[in-house]
Amino acid sequence: MNDKMKTESIERKFTGWFVPVELIEKKGLTWVEKLMILEIDALSNDAVGCLADDSYFAELFQVDVITIEKSIAKLIQLGYMFCDVVTVVNDGGLPEGRRSLRLM
């Protein structure tokens, strides 16, 4: 992959993260998990939530996909977010089910 991350193709509604002190001081969460909360919030929209896949987060945070999978499972278990399946139209114009992450 070239120097430009494929993360540039996902539309963001911001130019950076503001990390609330409550999140900074939150015990029991790694920095990857804290930043995932912020990124999911930034990528979410009211209609479908956040549709970014695990490989997107892994590339963004420079960790393995398994780390992202475990982090998402932990954040769901702790009640920070939930996971749903939504129907979206793919590039071919056909409906498909996609994972949606939504913060609580």
Buried (B, 14 or more C-beta within 10 A) or exposed (E): EEEEEEBEEBEEEEEEEEEEEEBEEBEEBBEBBBBBBBBBBBBBEEEBBBBBEBEBBBBBBEBEBEBBEBBBEBBBEEEBBEBEEBEEEEEEEEEEEBBBBBBE
